[in-house]
């Protein structure tokens, strides 16, 4: 769940500049130095210790939309079990599973009513155990969401907490008594009124909810609450899962006196909520008591407002988490004008530079809170969808960091772009629409923005084949299937050796084969070029050049002096490629070439 969810942004320029500029070569920490690459002076050994969670590719499954096994229109665990061989064929090493815990589904499972039970529509604990065994038998690890910034208001802790001011569970949550007057303003993006306080008449007090009213925030200042969380973590780890993705954890630390935060808006509230008091005390305690006892992977969603803060989460000397998962990259391009490639390169190069020697990053362009990758960062028009999708795959799998890849992107699935609010299911979109309506705002503009950025764009059912409902269900799907499933589907792409799906498999294989794509030093080339993203990866004697044409037009790119192209490309999303001093690139062409 990403707090920085804003549907109406209008600040970024269009990524359609004209003309190419002469290539320059820079190290990410240095100014441009001209058209010749200096001899490589990067370390000949690994900058970073090797470990499995750096070398894996994480494939995210949104279980509600992946595969339904019983015809109720909702994806489930047995559906995932039926597709385990497909997952193995992708070449991924880990699956991140969105929440499958018991939940009233106000926010599609991110409102948990029992952390030790499986949501009945997803199946049973026996189904989960079978799924875990099946993944492990195929060499795939399982990472689960840990959602402990908040619970559901139907969790027994909250039922008890709101029963009386003297309940032993009262301090599991944050309360502001009515007699103290209105609570200090706090912003909620999911609330119709954008108010993060909700009044509870039974105890004449307000409770805090950064997300929806059915998601009251847990009070991490209470050591009993923290021990409850550590206990439930051990429950799943003792079952054999391989890690946690920690949802909204950067917001768990709050000052219980609630000092004023004037001027909170949809643009600045995330920064205000980040890195509250004692956040890293909690993480270090969690590491001592739980995480250090298991060989697992841990990643915090939205770890910090900048690389310096993010490093606090993952500096090995601090003994907190393994991996930083930032949003600066995917926050680009949310408005109609799109994004500039120059800014895209600046963001990813800056983060790589900050984590070159220690710490580790997640690299991603999509997840369950983002629109479809190819619709946001590529060109999903029929003539460019395949090439641009393959290019984005190439970027994710050739950057330093652990790749996170969202289910369906390996098919090039696109935004569905609903025309009617009635077709949406996401609480953020529905409440946002109602808020605009209540204020007499421009509902047409809201829906236009939702077509670009609403979370339901990526939550439509996985497109398995051209049969009714894309082979996802024999019943009525919980959310509509994208009508383009008849041409964009897994069955069709299996038969096509040049499909997006089969390109993804080649890309995961290339990453497994070449350690330089995992651990190699990253050097940005030609930073000012408005169309071409080029960089090298270097690890000892092994060196590769990555050239990506982020453009729907043909481009040429002069290979900088000092770089000597080697044998055939490791990856190329077109059927042909001619090495030379100048590369002729097709629209959205991506090539990964070894260097001599």
Secondary structure in CASP SS format (residue, H / E / C, confidence):
PFRMAT SS
TARGET T0000
AUTHOR 0000-0000-0000
METHOD secondary structure of the structure
MODEL  1
X C 1.00
X C 1.00
X C 1.00
X C 1.00
X C 1.00
X C 1.00
X C 1.00
X C 1.00
X C 1.00
X C 1.00
X C 1.00
X C 1.00
X C 1.00
X C 1.00
X C 1.00
X C 1.00
X C 1.00
X C 1.00
X C 1.00
X C 1.00
X C 1.00
X C 1.00
X C 1.00
X C 1.00
X E 1.00
X C 1.00
X C 1.00
X C 1.00
X C 1.00
X C 1.00
X C 1.00
X C 1.00
X C 1.00
X C 1.00
X C 1.00
X E 1.00
X C 1.00
X C 1.00
X C 1.00
X C 1.00
X C 1.00
X C 1.00
X C 1.00
X C 1.00
X C 1.00
X C 1.00
X C 1.00
X C 1.00
X C 1.00
X C 1.00
X C 1.00
X H 1.00
X H 1.00
X H 1.00
X H 1.00
X C 1.00
X E 1.00
X E 1.00
X E 1.00
X E 1.00
X E 1.00
X C 1.00
X H 1.00
X H 1.00
X H 1.00
X C 1.00
X C 1.00
X C 1.00
X C 1.00
X C 1.00
X C 1.00
X C 1.00
X C 1.00
X C 1.00
X C 1.00
X C 1.00
X H 1.00
X H 1.00
X H 1.00
X H 1.00
X H 1.00
X C 1.00
X C 1.00
X H 1.00
X H 1.00
X H 1.00
X H 1.00
X H 1.00
X H 1.00
X H 1.00
X C 1.00
X C 1.00
X C 1.00
X E 1.00
X E 1.00
X E 1.00
X E 1.00
X C 1.00
X C 1.00
X C 1.00
X E 1.00
X E 1.00
X E 1.00
X C 1.00
X C 1.00
X C 1.00
X C 1.00
X C 1.00
X C 1.00
X C 1.00
X C 1.00
X E 1.00
X E 1.00
X E 1.00
X E 1.00
X E 1.00
X E 1.00
X E 1.00
X C 1.00
X H 1.00
X H 1.00
X H 1.00
X C 1.00
X C 1.00
X H 1.00
X H 1.00
X H 1.00
X H 1.00
X H 1.00
X H 1.00
X H 1.00
X H 1.00
X H 1.00
X H 1.00
X H 1.00
X H 1.00
X H 1.00
X C 1.00
X C 1.00
X C 1.00
X E 1.00
X E 1.00
X E 1.00
X E 1.00
X E 1.00
X E 1.00
X E 1.00
X C 1.00
X C 1.00
X E 1.00
X C 1.00
X C 1.00
X C 1.00
X C 1.00
X C 1.00
X H 1.00
X H 1.00
X H 1.00
X H 1.00
X H 1.00
X H 1.00
X C 1.00
X C 1.00
X C 1.00
X C 1.00
X C 1.00
X C 1.00
X C 1.00
X C 1.00
X H 1.00
X H 1.00
X H 1.00
X E 1.00
X C 1.00
X E 1.00
X E 1.00
X E 1.00
X H 1.00
X H 1.00
X H 1.00
X C 1.00
X C 1.00
X C 1.00
X C 1.00
X C 1.00
X C 1.00
X E 1.00
X C 1.00
X C 1.00
X C 1.00
X C 1.00
X C 1.00
X C 1.00
X C 1.00
X E 1.00
X C 1.00
X E 1.00
X E 1.00
X E 1.00
X E 1.00
X C 1.00
X C 1.00
X C 1.00
X C 1.00
X E 1.00
X E 1.00
X E 1.00
X E 1.00
X C 1.00
X C 1.00
X C 1.00
X C 1.00
X C 1.00
X C 1.00
X C 1.00
X C 1.00
X E 1.00
X E 1.00
X C 1.00
X C 1.00
X C 1.00
X C 1.00
X H 1.00
X H 1.00
X H 1.00
X H 1.00
X H 1.00
X H 1.00
X H 1.00
X H 1.00
X H 1.00
X H 1.00
X H 1.00
X H 1.00
X H 1.00
X H 1.00
X H 1.00
X H 1.00
X H 1.00
X C 1.00
X C 1.00
X C 1.00
X E 1.00
X E 1.00
X E 1.00
X E 1.00
X E 1.00
X C 1.00
X H 1.00
X H 1.00
X H 1.00
X C 1.00
X C 1.00
X C 1.00
X C 1.00
X C 1.00
X C 1.00
X C 1.00
X C 1.00
X C 1.00
X C 1.00
X C 1.00
X C 1.00
X C 1.00
X C 1.00
X C 1.00
X C 1.00
X C 1.00
X H 1.00
X H 1.00
X H 1.00
X H 1.00
X H 1.00
X C 1.00
X C 1.00
X C 1.00
X C 1.00
X C 1.00
X H 1.00
X H 1.00
X H 1.00
X H 1.00
X H 1.00
X H 1.00
X H 1.00
X H 1.00
X H 1.00
X H 1.00
X H 1.00
X C 1.00
X H 1.00
X H 1.00
X H 1.00
X C 1.00
X C 1.00
X C 1.00
X E 1.00
X E 1.00
X E 1.00
X E 1.00
X E 1.00
X C 1.00
X C 1.00
X C 1.00
X C 1.00
X C 1.00
X H 1.00
X H 1.00
X H 1.00
X H 1.00
X H 1.00
X H 1.00
X H 1.00
X H 1.00
X C 1.00
X H 1.00
X H 1.00
X H 1.00
X C 1.00
X C 1.00
X C 1.00
X C 1.00
X E 1.00
X E 1.00
X E 1.00
X C 1.00
X C 1.00
X C 1.00
X C 1.00
X C 1.00
X C 1.00
X C 1.00
X C 1.00
X C 1.00
X C 1.00
X C 1.00
X C 1.00
X C 1.00
X C 1.00
X C 1.00
X H 1.00
X H 1.00
X H 1.00
X H 1.00
X H 1.00
X H 1.00
X H 1.00
X H 1.00
X H 1.00
X H 1.00
X H 1.00
X H 1.00
X H 1.00
X H 1.00
X C 1.00
X C 1.00
X C 1.00
X C 1.00
X C 1.00
X C 1.00
X E 1.00
X E 1.00
X E 1.00
X C 1.00
X C 1.00
X C 1.00
X C 1.00
X C 1.00
X C 1.00
X C 1.00
X C 1.00
X C 1.00
X H 1.00
X H 1.00
X H 1.00
X H 1.00
X H 1.00
X C 1.00
X C 1.00
X C 1.00
X C 1.00
X C 1.00
X C 1.00
X C 1.00
X H 1.00
X H 1.00
X H 1.00
X H 1.00
X H 1.00
X H 1.00
X H 1.00
X H 1.00
X H 1.00
X H 1.00
X H 1.00
X H 1.00
X H 1.00
X H 1.00
X C 1.00
X C 1.00
X C 1.00
X E 1.00
X E 1.00
X E 1.00
X E 1.00
X E 1.00
X C 1.00
X C 1.00
X H 1.00
X H 1.00
X H 1.00
X C 1.00
X C 1.00
X C 1.00
X C 1.00
X C 1.00
X C 1.00
X C 1.00
X C 1.00
X C 1.00
X H 1.00
X H 1.00
X H 1.00
X C 1.00
X C 1.00
X C 1.00
X H 1.00
X H 1.00
X H 1.00
X H 1.00
X H 1.00
X H 1.00
X H 1.00
X H 1.00
X H 1.00
X H 1.00
X H 1.00
X H 1.00
X C 1.00
X C 1.00
X C 1.00
X C 1.00
X H 1.00
X H 1.00
X H 1.00
X H 1.00
X H 1.00
X H 1.00
X H 1.00
X H 1.00
X H 1.00
X H 1.00
X H 1.00
X C 1.00
X H 1.00
X H 1.00
X H 1.00
X H 1.00
X C 1.00
X C 1.00
X C 1.00
X C 1.00
X C 1.00
X C 1.00
X C 1.00
X C 1.00
X C 1.00
X H 1.00
X H 1.00
X H 1.00
X H 1.00
X C 1.00
X C 1.00
X C 1.00
X C 1.00
X C 1.00
X C 1.00
X C 1.00
X C 1.00
X C 1.00
X C 1.00
X C 1.00
X H 1.00
X H 1.00
X H 1.00
X H 1.00
X C 1.00
X C 1.00
X C 1.00
X H 1.00
X H 1.00
X H 1.00
X H 1.00
X H 1.00
X C 1.00
X C 1.00
X C 1.00
X C 1.00
X C 1.00
X H 1.00
X H 1.00
X H 1.00
X H 1.00
X H 1.00
X H 1.00
X H 1.00
X H 1.00
X H 1.00
X H 1.00
X H 1.00
X H 1.00
X H 1.00
X H 1.00
X C 1.00
X C 1.00
X H 1.00
X H 1.00
X H 1.00
X H 1.00
X C 1.00
X E 1.00
X E 1.00
X E 1.00
X E 1.00
X E 1.00
X C 1.00
X C 1.00
X C 1.00
X C 1.00
X C 1.00
X C 1.00
X E 1.00
X E 1.00
X E 1.00
X E 1.00
X E 1.00
X E 1.00
X E 1.00
X E 1.00
X C 1.00
X C 1.00
X E 1.00
X E 1.00
X E 1.00
X E 1.00
X E 1.00
X E 1.00
X E 1.00
X E 1.00
X C 1.00
X C 1.00
X C 1.00
X C 1.00
X C 1.00
X E 1.00
X E 1.00
X E 1.00
X E 1.00
X C 1.00
X C 1.00
X E 1.00
X C 1.00
X C 1.00
X C 1.00
X E 1.00
X C 1.00
X C 1.00
X C 1.00
X C 1.00
X C 1.00
X E 1.00
X E 1.00
X C 1.00
X C 1.00
X C 1.00
X C 1.00
X C 1.00
X C 1.00
X C 1.00
X C 1.00
X C 1.00
X E 1.00
X E 1.00
X E 1.00
X E 1.00
X C 1.00
X C 1.00
X C 1.00
X C 1.00
X E 1.00
X E 1.00
X E 1.00
X E 1.00
X E 1.00
X E 1.00
X C 1.00
END
